[in-house]
Amino acid sequence: SCPASNNCVMSQESDPKHTIDPIAYHVDQDTALQTLLKVLSVVPRTEVLEQTPNYIHAISKSRIFKFVDDVEFYFPANESVIHVRSASRVG
């Protein structure tokens, strides 16, 4: 879950202050995962650190101050959504 600070959002969070909608998709899960990986590969200053068949953990650095955000994507079985969690390490 997200900490009390304002620097985190999560699609599986019940606190409205930190909630974000999951990303819906209309293809099979593997195609959605591969598409997301392609998108992440072209986002500047973003690096995928971990990948499994239903999970991606990436970091993204801000351009000027190089702040690092952890961005996680979870593909639950039998659901056509990608759950998202994004949290800043600082600030």
C-alpha positions as CSV (number, residue, x, y, z in Angstrom):
1,S,0.0,0.0,0.0
2,C,1.0,3.6,-0.2
3,P,2.6,5.5,2.7
4,A,0.8,8.5,4.2
5,S,2.8,11.0,2.0
6,N,1.4,12.4,-1.2
7,N,4.0,10.9,-3.5
8,C,2.3,7.6,-4.2
9,V,-0.7,6.3,-6.2
10,M,-1.9,2.8,-6.6
11,S,-4.8,1.2,-8.4
12,Q,-5.4,-1.3,-5.6
13,E,-5.5,1.4,-2.9
14,S,-8.7,2.0,-1.0
15,D,-7.6,5.5,0.2
16,P,-9.1,8.0,-2.3
17,K,-6.1,10.3,-1.8
18,H,-3.8,7.6,-3.3
19,T,-6.1,5.7,-5.7
20,I,-5.7,5.6,-9.5
21,D,-7.6,3.6,-12.1
22,P,-6.1,0.4,-13.4
23,I,-5.2,0.3,-17.1
24,A,-7.8,-1.8,-19.1
25,Y,-6.7,-3.7,-22.2
26,H,-8.5,-5.7,-24.8
27,V,-5.9,-8.2,-26.0
28,D,-4.4,-11.3,-24.4
29,Q,-2.3,-10.8,-21.3
30,D,1.0,-11.6,-22.9
31,T,0.4,-9.1,-25.7
32,A,-0.5,-6.4,-23.2
33,L,2.6,-7.1,-21.2
34,Q,4.8,-7.1,-24.3
35,T,3.2,-3.8,-25.4
36,L,3.8,-2.2,-22.0
37,L,7.5,-3.3,-22.1
38,K,7.8,-1.7,-25.6
39,V,6.3,1.5,-24.3
40,L,8.6,1.5,-21.2
41,S,11.6,1.0,-23.5
42,V,11.1,4.3,-25.2
43,V,10.2,6.4,-22.2
44,P,13.3,8.6,-21.4
45,R,15.2,7.8,-18.2
46,T,13.1,4.7,-17.5
47,E,14.6,1.2,-16.9
48,V,12.9,-2.1,-16.3
49,L,14.5,-3.7,-13.2
50,E,12.3,-6.9,-12.9
51,Q,10.0,-8.8,-15.1
52,T,7.9,-11.9,-14.6
53,P,4.9,-13.2,-16.7
54,N,2.5,-11.0,-14.6
55,Y,4.7,-8.3,-13.1
56,I,7.0,-5.4,-14.2
57,H,9.0,-3.2,-11.9
58,A,10.7,-0.2,-13.4
59,I,12.3,3.0,-12.3
60,S,11.9,6.4,-13.8
61,K,14.2,9.4,-13.2
62,S,13.1,13.0,-13.5
63,R,15.0,14.9,-16.1
64,I,16.5,17.8,-14.0
65,F,16.9,16.6,-10.4
66,K,17.1,12.9,-11.2
67,F,14.5,12.0,-8.6
68,V,13.7,8.3,-8.8
69,D,10.2,6.9,-8.9
70,D,9.4,3.2,-8.6
71,V,6.7,2.1,-11.0
72,E,5.1,-1.3,-10.7
73,F,2.6,-3.1,-13.0
74,Y,0.7,-6.2,-12.0
75,F,-1.3,-8.3,-14.4
76,P,-3.9,-10.3,-12.3
77,A,-5.0,-13.7,-13.8
78,N,-8.4,-13.7,-15.5
79,E,-8.7,-9.9,-15.5
80,S,-8.1,-7.6,-18.4
81,V,-6.5,-4.8,-16.4
82,I,-3.0,-3.8,-15.4
83,H,-2.8,-2.6,-11.8
84,V,-0.3,0.2,-11.3
85,R,1.7,1.5,-8.3
86,S,3.9,4.6,-8.6
87,A,5.9,6.0,-5.7
88,S,8.6,8.5,-5.4
89,R,11.6,7.5,-3.4
90,V,12.2,11.1,-2.2
91,G,9.8,14.0,-1.6
